[in-house]
Structure formats: structure tokens, C-alpha cells
């Protein structure tokens, strides 16, 4: 049973408090949906009570902890200023800061990345006269947005490759039909948070330019790519005509996104933002949390990426020591501070072992859901953040060995 089914059974279960999980109904009387929701709530409860984990994600934090993100906001923004109204004030200040960081003429704040990217590519379609967008079939708009490109914005996606990797310059150059825009998700999350090399990226962009296509970066996690590329953020963003960035995926903000690019494009995007319902009355909590992320988290991201490589290597060593018949850490050397772990067991066994380890040892090694990839084969994502910096390689290796021991008990 896949944890994607668990996820589909109710994302709201991530908001279930541990004390709400009861044993009122015997397991044999639960529906499948209830069983998945119960496991999800138990997983989150075990994670919250763990004393050690590789990441403390805002997704699972209680409100009190999330609000604490704004403690000290006066140190990076004047809180005596009037509150924002429909995008001025602190929201405008955030936009200016993001444009500067990305080396773009202007930026516009959006409540969601889904809206930001639809608006960007709709604007480009009007300018190029071609609503066709070339992108990867694993890209966010194709997997996680319920066909919004087509259903809402009238865009037509085409896939330049079906391989679970970034597209190549030859694939772009020789694609059999024209397209107005090339969208690159950097990193490509559902393929393992994969990035091309700097040389590969520049060649792909050049190939798109040869076809008179604009280039848009889905840079939800672009903030964390500087270590892999060995380039500053503005130099990376400079390759694209427009860039979308998220404030909560890497920076732990409450939400929100920004679209950056030429001033004329951003002015048009603001008009479409209003039409799409994105002109929100006041957004100061989200804007301040984004500024907090830029102030406190952004400078630490390279450290997280570097330590993720230590964690990944230690996991491989731990699985080998424990005698797991086959294990995959993908990519072997992480491109960002997130990566995948694949193991030859079912979702139920892996989920139970992870929960038991969290409950019994107060060490949460695997906190994300497991996803079934085939009979007896499952994958989870590993997130490395500030909390992981307290772990040595030996700590990670020992936790992996302990996890495998519990896994074998569950699977027996």
C-alpha cells in the first residue's frame, strides 16, 4: 500500500494532533482510508516527539512554533511601518529584495507557485504567439497541479524526454515540434532532486534559444543549487528569461512565491495575478516569514547541502553493514540537501519500522512517507536541514543499522 494513497486519503491528516489519534475502533473495523489516516497521524506524532531528526520541517510544526519564526522580525524590517494593502509595503520590499538576489529587473509576489508559473508562461505565450510549453513529464505542473496549465491557462505542455533525468541539449534541439517556452525544474524533485551540470544547463538554454524559445526556470528550490553549480544565485538565474522561486520549500516561510524577470513581463504578470485572484488584501505575515527565511536560512543552505552528502554516504554504509540485499541512495552524491532512498520492502513494513524507531528511540531517521514503486520496492525522500548538523556520519550509520533491524522484525 503506497503512502501516496495515504497522502491522497487526506492531506489534512498532517494537521492531526497526536492526541487526536485514538484506539476507539479496532484495526479490523477501520476502512482503508481510516487506516492510512491513522498511520499518517501516528507517523507525525512520533516525529514531533522525537528528540533527534534530520530536519525540523515547518509542515509538521505546531502553530506556536511556526509563529516563533517572526520573533526578531524587527531586526530585518521596520515593524512601525503601516501594514501592506494589496501588495505594497512589506510585500513590495520583499519583491525588491528577491529581484536583487536573482539579478532580475523586477519581481512580483504570488500566494502560490502554481499561480506564479501559470501567469509567467501565459504572458510568454502571448509574446511568442505559441502556447506550447516544453517541460518534463515529472515537472510540478504535470504531476501536482491537476492539469492547471491546460484547464485554466490554455497552455499546451509537450514532453521533451520521458527519462527520469533532466533533458539534454540534443533533445531540445531535435524535438519534433515547435514550442514557445522551455520550462526547466531546477532541481527536478520527482526524479530525485536532480540537477544538470553547469555545462549541461548552459547547453540546454542555448539549444532553446536556437529555437527562438524563451526559457523559464521552475526554481522553487533554486536557492539550494549554488553548491552543485558552483555559481552564485544571480548567475544561475541569469540563464533564464524568467524565474519562479518558492519561499517555503527551502526557506521555511509560511508560504508564498515570487516571479522574477524583465520589468515589462512583471508588470503584465501583476495584472494577471489580479485576474487569477492573487491580489490578497494583506500578506504581511507571509512576507515577513519570507524575509526571515532570506535573512536566516538562505546563508545556511550551502552548509545543509554539504552535510547531505555526509548523510547520504553514511546511509549507504549503514545499509551495507546491516546486510540489506539491495539499497539505493539517489543521487549517490546529492545535488541539493534532499535526496531519495529506495529499499526492497513494502510500504507497510517500512512505514511501521520508521514509526517504531521514532517512538522507541526518539530518533526519527525517515520522517517522510514511503511511496510504492513496484512489488516489494519503495522509496522515501530524505530531508537534511539544520537539525542534521548535530549528526555525525557514525550517528547516521548507527541509526540506519537500527532501522534495518526493526524493519526485519516487522517483516518477519
TORTORZA-10057 format. One record per residue (C-alpha): z, x, y. Coordinates in pm, whole numbers, plus 50000, padded with zeros to 5 digits. Layout:
ZXY;...
# end
This chain:
500005000050000;498875015450328;501115019350628;498095007950825;498824974550662;502424979150766;501174986051117;498934955651107;501764934250979;503334937151319;503364964551579;506354946451723;508374959951433;508544992751623;510714973451867;513064960651596;516564974551637;518184989151326;520984963651346;518404935851316;517444947250967;519464926650723;519584921450350;519594883550376;516624878950148;516404897349814;513394920349796;511764899549523;511654869349757;510054887550051;506424882450146;504304913950162;504324912050541;508114909150548;508434938450310;506264960350530;508134949950842;511454957350675;510284991850570;508984998650920;512264988651080;514195009650828;511965039650898;512515036751271;516245031551229;516515062651012;514525082551266;516685071151558;519885080651380;518555114651264;520185144951420;517115166851375;513455157851410;510245174851515;509705150751804;511605125152008;508845100652092;509185075552372;507525049952146;510725046751943;513325052952214;515725025552335;515365012452690;518335031952823;516795064652708;513375055652847;514795046753187;516525080453199;513045095553234;513265086353603;516575104453657;515945130853921;512735114454042;513875122254397;513215159054326;509455153954300;508845122354508;510345107354823;512155076354699;512765064555056;509075056555091;508025019855075;507125007454729;503495005754625;501314974954668;498094972054470;497635009354426;498845026054743;501955047254798;503185065054488;500145053754287;497795069854540;499905101454535;499605102754156;495825098354178;495545127054426;497645149654204;495575142053894;492295147954078;493615181854187;494785191453837;491405182153686;489365197553969;487615164554046;486815148654382;488885117454317;490855098354056;491865062154002;494965049553821;494435023853544;497015004153346;495265013153018;492815038652886;490765011152726;490074996753070;489505030853230;486845041352983;485015008352981;484845009353359;483685045653364;480905040253113;479875007253266;479485024653602;477455052653444;475265027153264;474405011353599;473465045253741;471445057753444;469905023953362;470895028452997;473915010252844;473755031652527;476765054152472;476645081752211;480055087752053;481775095051726;482485065851489;486115077751475;486435077251855;489085054452003;486685027352133;485155023551787;488425022751590;491155008851811;489654986152078;488254955951888;484654962851994;485544960252363;482574982052459;480204955852327;482184923652366;483474929352720;481334955752886;477884951052734;477674987152621;475874997552303;477545025052100;475495048051877;476865074451640;475525109851658;477295120251337;479325104151060;481115136350963;484885138351036;484415165451298;483135169851650;479355165751694;477155196551721;474635205651989;471775201851739;472925166551651;472975157452021;469665174352091;467805158551798;469355123751795;466555098951731;467015075752030;467875079352398;471345073652538;472655072452891;476055087852828;477725110452575;481425103852522;483475131752361;487045125252249;488995157452301;490775161252067;489275137451808;492535121651692;491475102751380;489715133351237;492895154151266;493205160551641;490155182951617;488575202851898;485335222551904;485375258852009;484735265452377;481255278152293;480515247152083;481725224152360;479605240552627;476555239152399;477105201952327;477375194752700;474205214652768;472365195352495;473375162452656;472205174552996;468835183852844;468515147052752;469425136153108;472645120452979;475945120853163;479005134352984;482325116152977;485465130852822;487905107952646;490665132052739;493665110552653;495205142652517;493175167352724;496405180752874;497205198852548;493825215652490;494225246352712;495695268652438;492845262052195;490105265952456;491775294952633;490775279352965;492665262053248;492575224153263;490225222253562;487665244953395;487655223053085;487305191053287;484545206653497;482175204053200;482215166053221;480895142053482;483995120553437;487295124053254;489915099153137;493475111353079;496505092952945;500005096253086;501985085752779;500335102752481;501135138552582;503355134152886;505755107552750;505315084453052;505835046853029;502075041153012;499025042653232;495875063453259;493595078853517;489835082053555;488635112553747;485165121553871;482875120754175;484225101654473;481385076254468;482005068654099;485735064154151;485175040854446;482965019054226;485505021453944;488195007154171;486014976454224;485564971753850;489264978453794;489984948054011;487424926953824;488934937153489;492394926253602;493734961153665;494804956254027;498504953253947;500924942554224;503424971054177;503265000453938;505875024354075;507915027553752;504865038153552;503525060253833;506885077653876;507165083053500;503675098653504;504705121853787;507815130653585;505615139353289;503385161253503;506445178153652;508475183953336;506285180453025;502905194253132;504185230053180;505745229352830;502705217052636;501355251852554;504735260652400;504555229752179;501025238752065;502075274051976;505085261551780;502985235351598;501165264451434;504515277751310;505445243451176;502095238651001;502295272450826;505885266150717;504955232050572;502215247850363;504675273950236;507285247350160;504845225949962;503685256549769;507255266949689;508085231649575;505125232049337;503165203249485;499915202249285;497805198049598;498645195449966;496605197350282;497695205750634;494745196850856;493605215351050;495155245650883;495855260351226;496495230351456;494245227051759;496925208251953;500585200051882;499665171651646;498085175051303;497745157850965;499485162650631;497825149650312;499695146449981;498665133249636;501095103949624;501055067249715;502235053550048;505255035749896;506635067449734;506035089150040;507505063750280;510645059350070;511145096950033;510765102350408;513225074550488;515775086850235;515585122050370;516245109150722;519085086450611;520825110850377;520365144250551;519965132750914;516805154050922;513615134650992;510675156050885;507995129050866;508505101351122;505045085851143;503625060250898;501725071350591;498155059350551;496455054250216;493275074950192;492455068049828;494155061049496;497265082649491;496315100349815;497995095150154;498055110550500;500535111450787;500475126551135;502995153051233;504045154351598;505585186051741;507425183052072;510455198052244;512815188551961;510825210051720;511545241651918;515025241851762;513445245351415;512685279351270;509955283951013;512685286650749;514125253150862;510745236050826;510125251850487;513535241050355;513015205550482;509615204050307;511165215549978;513935189650013;511375162550091;509355170549778;512505168949563;513245133949695;509615124249651;509735133349285;512905112849237;511245082649395;508015086949199;509775092348864;
# end
